[in-house]
């Protein structure tokens, strides 16, 4: 586990993606990571990616996940992306239900990842749509 934590710290320090944290009084509640799409089969000019949303279990079902997801979508939209993707482990039914409730759908693409044992990851996609103009603009 410490090796994975060290690798994660190194990855964060490298600044490969944009990271945002949710915290209160120094207690980490969750974080969001977004950037461009990493998938070679998609148009990287129009597709952004939510690399991850993670919450402390005490924050589940409190609205923070929805807030982070929407914020990630806003960031990607502001960068000109019209589509957002994300990957979720196939067996993670809780996460799959969450992303489906947020308007994402499984697009039929999956891959195998090996974290000591092979795990299936399923790609989800969502059109970001253009935000309606505010009156007077």
CNS distance restraints for C-alpha pairs under 8 A (distance, minus, plus):
assign (resid   1 and name CA) (resid   5 and name CA) 6.31 0.50 0.50
assign (resid   2 and name CA) (resid   6 and name CA) 6.05 0.50 0.50
assign (resid   3 and name CA) (resid   7 and name CA) 6.14 0.50 0.50
assign (resid   4 and name CA) (resid   8 and name CA) 6.10 0.50 0.50
assign (resid   5 and name CA) (resid   9 and name CA) 6.19 0.50 0.50
assign (resid   6 and name CA) (resid  10 and name CA) 6.17 0.50 0.50
assign (resid   7 and name CA) (resid  11 and name CA) 6.13 0.50 0.50
assign (resid   8 and name CA) (resid  12 and name CA) 6.18 0.50 0.50
assign (resid   9 and name CA) (resid  13 and name CA) 6.13 0.50 0.50
assign (resid  10 and name CA) (resid  14 and name CA) 6.22 0.50 0.50
assign (resid  11 and name CA) (resid  15 and name CA) 6.83 0.50 0.50
assign (resid  11 and name CA) (resid  16 and name CA) 6.93 0.50 0.50
assign (resid  12 and name CA) (resid  16 and name CA) 7.08 0.50 0.50
assign (resid  12 and name CA) (resid  17 and name CA) 7.78 0.50 0.50
assign (resid  12 and name CA) (resid  19 and name CA) 7.83 0.50 0.50
assign (resid  17 and name CA) (resid  33 and name CA) 6.45 0.50 0.50
assign (resid  17 and name CA) (resid  34 and name CA) 6.00 0.50 0.50
assign (resid  17 and name CA) (resid  35 and name CA) 5.27 0.50 0.50
assign (resid  18 and name CA) (resid  33 and name CA) 5.56 0.50 0.50
assign (resid  18 and name CA) (resid  34 and name CA) 5.36 0.50 0.50
assign (resid  18 and name CA) (resid  35 and name CA) 6.10 0.50 0.50
assign (resid  19 and name CA) (resid  31 and name CA) 7.01 0.50 0.50
assign (resid  19 and name CA) (resid  32 and name CA) 5.66 0.50 0.50
assign (resid  19 and name CA) (resid  33 and name CA) 4.48 0.50 0.50
assign (resid  19 and name CA) (resid  34 and name CA) 6.66 0.50 0.50
assign (resid  20 and name CA) (resid  31 and name CA) 5.50 0.50 0.50
assign (resid  20 and name CA) (resid  32 and name CA) 5.14 0.50 0.50
assign (resid  20 and name CA) (resid  33 and name CA) 6.47 0.50 0.50
assign (resid  21 and name CA) (resid  28 and name CA) 7.21 0.50 0.50
assign (resid  21 and name CA) (resid  29 and name CA) 7.62 0.50 0.50
assign (resid  21 and name CA) (resid  30 and name CA) 5.85 0.50 0.50
assign (resid  21 and name CA) (resid  31 and name CA) 4.20 0.50 0.50
assign (resid  21 and name CA) (resid  32 and name CA) 6.38 0.50 0.50
assign (resid  22 and name CA) (resid  28 and name CA) 6.22 0.50 0.50
assign (resid  22 and name CA) (resid  29 and name CA) 5.40 0.50 0.50
assign (resid  22 and name CA) (resid  30 and name CA) 5.12 0.50 0.50
assign (resid  22 and name CA) (resid  31 and name CA) 5.81 0.50 0.50
assign (resid  23 and name CA) (resid  27 and name CA) 5.28 0.50 0.50
assign (resid  23 and name CA) (resid  28 and name CA) 4.47 0.50 0.50
assign (resid  23 and name CA) (resid  29 and name CA) 5.11 0.50 0.50
assign (resid  23 and name CA) (resid  30 and name CA) 7.00 0.50 0.50
assign (resid  24 and name CA) (resid  28 and name CA) 6.85 0.50 0.50
assign (resid  24 and name CA) (resid  29 and name CA) 7.39 0.50 0.50
assign (resid  28 and name CA) (resid  56 and name CA) 7.55 0.50 0.50
assign (resid  29 and name CA) (resid  55 and name CA) 5.81 0.50 0.50
assign (resid  29 and name CA) (resid  56 and name CA) 5.27 0.50 0.50
assign (resid  29 and name CA) (resid  59 and name CA) 6.54 0.50 0.50
assign (resid  30 and name CA) (resid  53 and name CA) 7.31 0.50 0.50
assign (resid  30 and name CA) (resid  54 and name CA) 5.29 0.50 0.50
assign (resid  30 and name CA) (resid  55 and name CA) 4.08 0.50 0.50
assign (resid  30 and name CA) (resid  56 and name CA) 5.89 0.50 0.50
assign (resid  30 and name CA) (resid  59 and name CA) 7.96 0.50 0.50
assign (resid  30 and name CA) (resid  64 and name CA) 7.96 0.50 0.50
assign (resid  31 and name CA) (resid  52 and name CA) 7.86 0.50 0.50
assign (resid  31 and name CA) (resid  53 and name CA) 5.78 0.50 0.50
assign (resid  31 and name CA) (resid  54 and name CA) 5.48 0.50 0.50
assign (resid  31 and name CA) (resid  55 and name CA) 6.68 0.50 0.50
assign (resid  31 and name CA) (resid  68 and name CA) 7.55 0.50 0.50
assign (resid  32 and name CA) (resid  50 and name CA) 7.64 0.50 0.50
assign (resid  32 and name CA) (resid  51 and name CA) 7.72 0.50 0.50
assign (resid  32 and name CA) (resid  52 and name CA) 5.74 0.50 0.50
assign (resid  32 and name CA) (resid  53 and name CA) 4.62 0.50 0.50
assign (resid  32 and name CA) (resid  54 and name CA) 6.72 0.50 0.50
assign (resid  32 and name CA) (resid  68 and name CA) 6.30 0.50 0.50
assign (resid  32 and name CA) (resid  69 and name CA) 7.72 0.50 0.50
assign (resid  32 and name CA) (resid  72 and name CA) 7.08 0.50 0.50
assign (resid  33 and name CA) (resid  50 and name CA) 6.07 0.50 0.50
assign (resid  33 and name CA) (resid  51 and name CA) 5.23 0.50 0.50
assign (resid  33 and name CA) (resid  52 and name CA) 5.18 0.50 0.50
assign (resid  33 and name CA) (resid  53 and name CA) 6.59 0.50 0.50
assign (resid  33 and name CA) (resid  72 and name CA) 7.72 0.50 0.50
assign (resid  34 and name CA) (resid  48 and name CA) 7.64 0.50 0.50
assign (resid  34 and name CA) (resid  49 and name CA) 5.77 0.50 0.50
assign (resid  34 and name CA) (resid  50 and name CA) 4.51 0.50 0.50
assign (resid  34 and name CA) (resid  51 and name CA) 5.30 0.50 0.50
assign (resid  34 and name CA) (resid  52 and name CA) 7.16 0.50 0.50
assign (resid  34 and name CA) (resid  72 and name CA) 6.38 0.50 0.50
assign (resid  34 and name CA) (resid  75 and name CA) 7.89 0.50 0.50
assign (resid  34 and name CA) (resid  76 and name CA) 7.56 0.50 0.50
assign (resid  35 and name CA) (resid  48 and name CA) 6.04 0.50 0.50
assign (resid  35 and name CA) (resid  49 and name CA) 5.55 0.50 0.50
assign (resid  35 and name CA) (resid  50 and name CA) 6.70 0.50 0.50
assign (resid  35 and name CA) (resid  51 and name CA) 7.09 0.50 0.50
assign (resid  35 and name CA) (resid  76 and name CA) 7.46 0.50 0.50
assign (resid  36 and name CA) (resid  44 and name CA) 6.72 0.50 0.50
assign (resid  36 and name CA) (resid  47 and name CA) 6.76 0.50 0.50
assign (resid  36 and name CA) (resid  48 and name CA) 4.35 0.50 0.50
assign (resid  36 and name CA) (resid  49 and name CA) 5.44 0.50 0.50
assign (resid  37 and name CA) (resid  42 and name CA) 7.68 0.50 0.50
assign (resid  37 and name CA) (resid  44 and name CA) 5.64 0.50 0.50
assign (resid  37 and name CA) (resid  47 and name CA) 5.70 0.50 0.50
assign (resid  37 and name CA) (resid  48 and name CA) 4.65 0.50 0.50
assign (resid  37 and name CA) (resid  49 and name CA) 4.79 0.50 0.50
assign (resid  37 and name CA) (resid  85 and name CA) 7.39 0.50 0.50
assign (resid  38 and name CA) (resid  44 and name CA) 7.60 0.50 0.50
assign (resid  38 and name CA) (resid  49 and name CA) 7.54 0.50 0.50
assign (resid  39 and name CA) (resid  44 and name CA) 7.82 0.50 0.50
assign (resid  40 and name CA) (resid  44 and name CA) 7.82 0.50 0.50
assign (resid  42 and name CA) (resid  47 and name CA) 7.05 0.50 0.50
assign (resid  43 and name CA) (resid  47 and name CA) 5.96 0.50 0.50
assign (resid  44 and name CA) (resid  48 and name CA) 7.05 0.50 0.50
assign (resid  45 and name CA) (resid  81 and name CA) 7.03 0.50 0.50
assign (resid  46 and name CA) (resid  80 and name CA) 7.03 0.50 0.50
assign (resid  46 and name CA) (resid  81 and name CA) 4.57 0.50 0.50
assign (resid  46 and name CA) (resid  82 and name CA) 5.44 0.50 0.50
assign (resid  46 and name CA) (resid  83 and name CA) 6.23 0.50 0.50
assign (resid  47 and name CA) (resid  81 and name CA) 5.32 0.50 0.50
assign (resid  47 and name CA) (resid  82 and name CA) 6.25 0.50 0.50
assign (resid  47 and name CA) (resid  83 and name CA) 4.73 0.50 0.50
assign (resid  47 and name CA) (resid  84 and name CA) 5.65 0.50 0.50
assign (resid  47 and name CA) (resid  85 and name CA) 7.16 0.50 0.50
assign (resid  48 and name CA) (resid  76 and name CA) 5.86 0.50 0.50
assign (resid  48 and name CA) (resid  81 and name CA) 5.74 0.50 0.50
assign (resid  48 and name CA) (resid  82 and name CA) 7.82 0.50 0.50
assign (resid  48 and name CA) (resid  83 and name CA) 6.28 0.50 0.50
assign (resid  48 and name CA) (resid  84 and name CA) 4.93 0.50 0.50
assign (resid  48 and name CA) (resid  85 and name CA) 6.44 0.50 0.50
assign (resid  49 and name CA) (resid  76 and name CA) 7.64 0.50 0.50
assign (resid  49 and name CA) (resid  84 and name CA) 5.31 0.50 0.50
assign (resid  49 and name CA) (resid  85 and name CA) 4.83 0.50 0.50
assign (resid  49 and name CA) (resid  86 and name CA) 5.64 0.50 0.50
assign (resid  50 and name CA) (resid  72 and name CA) 6.58 0.50 0.50
assign (resid  50 and name CA) (resid  73 and name CA) 7.91 0.50 0.50
assign (resid  50 and name CA) (resid  84 and name CA) 6.94 0.50 0.50
assign (resid  50 and name CA) (resid  85 and name CA) 6.28 0.50 0.50
assign (resid  50 and name CA) (resid  86 and name CA) 5.17 0.50 0.50
assign (resid  51 and name CA) (resid  86 and name CA) 6.10 0.50 0.50
assign (resid  51 and name CA) (resid  87 and name CA) 7.38 0.50 0.50
assign (resid  52 and name CA) (resid  86 and name CA) 7.45 0.50 0.50
assign (resid  53 and name CA) (resid  65 and name CA) 7.24 0.50 0.50
assign (resid  53 and name CA) (resid  68 and name CA) 7.14 0.50 0.50
assign (resid  53 and name CA) (resid  69 and name CA) 7.22 0.50 0.50
assign (resid  54 and name CA) (resid  65 and name CA) 7.86 0.50 0.50
assign (resid  55 and name CA) (resid  59 and name CA) 6.13 0.50 0.50
assign (resid  55 and name CA) (resid  60 and name CA) 6.78 0.50 0.50
assign (resid  55 and name CA) (resid  64 and name CA) 7.92 0.50 0.50
assign (resid  55 and name CA) (resid  65 and name CA) 7.05 0.50 0.50
assign (resid  56 and name CA) (resid  60 and name CA) 7.10 0.50 0.50
assign (resid  59 and name CA) (resid  63 and name CA) 7.87 0.50 0.50
assign (resid  59 and name CA) (resid  64 and name CA) 6.74 0.50 0.50
assign (resid  60 and name CA) (resid  64 and name CA) 7.53 0.50 0.50
assign (resid  60 and name CA) (resid  65 and name CA) 7.36 0.50 0.50
assign (resid  61 and name CA) (resid  65 and name CA) 7.84 0.50 0.50
assign (resid  63 and name CA) (resid  67 and name CA) 6.29 0.50 0.50
assign (resid  64 and name CA) (resid  68 and name CA) 6.12 0.50 0.50
assign (resid  65 and name CA) (resid  69 and name CA) 6.05 0.50 0.50
assign (resid  66 and name CA) (resid  70 and name CA) 6.07 0.50 0.50
assign (resid  66 and name CA) (resid 102 and name CA) 7.42 0.50 0.50
assign (resid  67 and name CA) (resid  71 and name CA) 6.08 0.50 0.50
assign (resid  68 and name CA) (resid  72 and name CA) 6.09 0.50 0.50
assign (resid  69 and name CA) (resid  73 and name CA) 6.28 0.50 0.50
assign (resid  69 and name CA) (resid 102 and name CA) 7.92 0.50 0.50
assign (resid  70 and name CA) (resid  74 and name CA) 6.18 0.50 0.50
assign (resid  71 and name CA) (resid  75 and name CA) 6.25 0.50 0.50
assign (resid  72 and name CA) (resid  76 and name CA) 6.29 0.50 0.50
assign (resid  73 and name CA) (resid  77 and name CA) 6.03 0.50 0.50
assign (resid  73 and name CA) (resid  84 and name CA) 7.11 0.50 0.50
assign (resid  73 and name CA) (resid 128 and name CA) 6.96 0.50 0.50
assign (resid  74 and name CA) (resid  78 and name CA) 6.01 0.50 0.50
assign (resid  75 and name CA) (resid  79 and name CA) 6.45 0.50 0.50
assign (resid  76 and name CA) (resid  80 and name CA) 6.69 0.50 0.50
assign (resid  76 and name CA) (resid  81 and name CA) 5.54 0.50 0.50
assign (resid  76 and name CA) (resid  82 and name CA) 7.95 0.50 0.50
assign (resid  76 and name CA) (resid  84 and name CA) 7.31 0.50 0.50
assign (resid  77 and name CA) (resid  81 and name CA) 5.07 0.50 0.50
assign (resid  77 and name CA) (resid  82 and name CA) 6.37 0.50 0.50
assign (resid  77 and name CA) (resid 128 and name CA) 6.55 0.50 0.50
assign (resid  77 and name CA) (resid 130 and name CA) 7.78 0.50 0.50
assign (resid  81 and name CA) (resid 128 and name CA) 7.45 0.50 0.50
assign (resid  82 and name CA) (resid 127 and name CA) 5.96 0.50 0.50
assign (resid  82 and name CA) (resid 128 and name CA) 4.99 0.50 0.50
assign (resid  82 and name CA) (resid 129 and name CA) 6.21 0.50 0.50
assign (resid  82 and name CA) (resid 130 and name CA) 7.85 0.50 0.50
assign (resid  83 and name CA) (resid 125 and name CA) 7.02 0.50 0.50
assign (resid  83 and name CA) (resid 126 and name CA) 5.70 0.50 0.50
assign (resid  83 and name CA) (resid 127 and name CA) 4.48 0.50 0.50
assign (resid  83 and name CA) (resid 128 and name CA) 5.21 0.50 0.50
assign (resid  83 and name CA) (resid 129 and name CA) 7.94 0.50 0.50
assign (resid  84 and name CA) (resid 125 and name CA) 5.70 0.50 0.50
assign (resid  84 and name CA) (resid 126 and name CA) 5.27 0.50 0.50
assign (resid  84 and name CA) (resid 127 and name CA) 6.38 0.50 0.50
assign (resid  84 and name CA) (resid 128 and name CA) 6.50 0.50 0.50
assign (resid  85 and name CA) (resid 123 and name CA) 6.82 0.50 0.50
assign (resid  85 and name CA) (resid 124 and name CA) 5.43 0.50 0.50
assign (resid  85 and name CA) (resid 125 and name CA) 4.34 0.50 0.50
assign (resid  85 and name CA) (resid 126 and name CA) 6.40 0.50 0.50
assign (resid  86 and name CA) (resid 123 and name CA) 5.81 0.50 0.50
assign (resid  86 and name CA) (resid 124 and name CA) 5.31 0.50 0.50
assign (resid  86 and name CA) (resid 125 and name CA) 6.63 0.50 0.50
assign (resid  87 and name CA) (resid 121 and name CA) 6.04 0.50 0.50
assign (resid  87 and name CA) (resid 122 and name CA) 5.51 0.50 0.50
assign (resid  87 and name CA) (resid 123 and name CA) 4.52 0.50 0.50
assign (resid  87 and name CA) (resid 124 and name CA) 6.04 0.50 0.50
assign (resid  88 and name CA) (resid  92 and name CA) 7.07 0.50 0.50
assign (resid  88 and name CA) (resid  95 and name CA) 7.05 0.50 0.50
assign (resid  88 and name CA) (resid  96 and name CA) 6.93 0.50 0.50
assign (resid  88 and name CA) (resid 121 and name CA) 5.31 0.50 0.50
assign (resid  88 and name CA) (resid 122 and name CA) 5.40 0.50 0.50
assign (resid  88 and name CA) (resid 123 and name CA) 6.57 0.50 0.50
assign (resid  88 and name CA) (resid 124 and name CA) 7.55 0.50 0.50
assign (resid  89 and name CA) (resid 119 and name CA) 6.93 0.50 0.50
assign (resid  89 and name CA) (resid 120 and name CA) 5.76 0.50 0.50
assign (resid  89 and name CA) (resid 121 and name CA) 4.23 0.50 0.50
assign (resid  89 and name CA) (resid 122 and name CA) 6.06 0.50 0.50
assign (resid  90 and name CA) (resid  96 and name CA) 7.78 0.50 0.50
assign (resid  90 and name CA) (resid 119 and name CA) 7.74 0.50 0.50
assign (resid  90 and name CA) (resid 120 and name CA) 5.46 0.50 0.50
assign (resid  90 and name CA) (resid 121 and name CA) 5.27 0.50 0.50
assign (resid  90 and name CA) (resid 122 and name CA) 5.59 0.50 0.50
assign (resid  91 and name CA) (resid 120 and name CA) 7.66 0.50 0.50
assign (resid  92 and name CA) (resid  96 and name CA) 6.26 0.50 0.50
assign (resid  93 and name CA) (resid  97 and name CA) 6.05 0.50 0.50
assign (resid  94 and name CA) (resid  98 and name CA) 6.25 0.50 0.50
assign (resid  95 and name CA) (resid  99 and name CA) 6.19 0.50 0.50
assign (resid  96 and name CA) (resid 100 and name CA) 6.09 0.50 0.50
assign (resid  97 and name CA) (resid 101 and name CA) 6.08 0.50 0.50
assign (resid  98 and name CA) (resid 102 and name CA) 6.35 0.50 0.50
assign (resid  99 and name CA) (resid 103 and name CA) 6.50 0.50 0.50
assign (resid  99 and name CA) (resid 104 and name CA) 5.41 0.50 0.50
assign (resid  99 and name CA) (resid 105 and name CA) 7.57 0.50 0.50
assign (resid  99 and name CA) (resid 124 and name CA) 7.95 0.50 0.50
assign (resid 100 and name CA) (resid 104 and name CA) 4.82 0.50 0.50
assign (resid 100 and name CA) (resid 105 and name CA) 5.79 0.50 0.50
assign (resid 103 and name CA) (resid 126 and name CA) 6.43 0.50 0.50
assign (resid 104 and name CA) (resid 124 and name CA) 5.78 0.50 0.50
assign (resid 104 and name CA) (resid 125 and name CA) 5.21 0.50 0.50
assign (resid 104 and name CA) (resid 126 and name CA) 4.76 0.50 0.50
assign (resid 105 and name CA) (resid 124 and name CA) 5.11 0.50 0.50
assign (resid 105 and name CA) (resid 125 and name CA) 5.50 0.50 0.50
assign (resid 105 and name CA) (resid 126 and name CA) 6.68 0.50 0.50
assign (resid 106 and name CA) (resid 122 and name CA) 6.74 0.50 0.50
assign (resid 106 and name CA) (resid 123 and name CA) 5.76 0.50 0.50
assign (resid 106 and name CA) (resid 124 and name CA) 4.30 0.50 0.50
assign (resid 106 and name CA) (resid 125 and name CA) 6.44 0.50 0.50
assign (resid 107 and name CA) (resid 123 and name CA) 6.18 0.50 0.50
assign (resid 107 and name CA) (resid 124 and name CA) 5.72 0.50 0.50
assign (resid 107 and name CA) (resid 125 and name CA) 6.31 0.50 0.50
assign (resid 108 and name CA) (resid 122 and name CA) 7.52 0.50 0.50
assign (resid 108 and name CA) (resid 123 and name CA) 7.14 0.50 0.50
assign (resid 109 and name CA) (resid 122 and name CA) 6.12 0.50 0.50
assign (resid 109 and name CA) (resid 123 and name CA) 5.57 0.50 0.50
assign (resid 110 and name CA) (resid 120 and name CA) 6.67 0.50 0.50
assign (resid 110 and name CA) (resid 121 and name CA) 5.44 0.50 0.50
assign (resid 110 and name CA) (resid 122 and name CA) 4.37 0.50 0.50
assign (resid 110 and name CA) (resid 123 and name CA) 5.92 0.50 0.50
assign (resid 111 and name CA) (resid 120 and name CA) 5.70 0.50 0.50
assign (resid 111 and name CA) (resid 121 and name CA) 5.33 0.50 0.50
assign (resid 111 and name CA) (resid 122 and name CA) 6.71 0.50 0.50
assign (resid 112 and name CA) (resid 118 and name CA) 6.08 0.50 0.50
assign (resid 112 and name CA) (resid 119 and name CA) 5.50 0.50 0.50
assign (resid 112 and name CA) (resid 120 and name CA) 4.57 0.50 0.50
assign (resid 112 and name CA) (resid 121 and name CA) 6.13 0.50 0.50
assign (resid 113 and name CA) (resid 118 and name CA) 5.49 0.50 0.50
assign (resid 113 and name CA) (resid 119 and name CA) 5.20 0.50 0.50
assign (resid 113 and name CA) (resid 120 and name CA) 6.24 0.50 0.50
assign (resid 113 and name CA) (resid 121 and name CA) 6.94 0.50 0.50
assign (resid 114 and name CA) (resid 118 and name CA) 4.33 0.50 0.50
assign (resid 114 and name CA) (resid 119 and name CA) 6.09 0.50 0.50
assign (resid 115 and name CA) (resid 119 and name CA) 7.44 0.50 0.50
assign (resid 133 and name CA) (resid 137 and name CA) 6.34 0.50 0.50
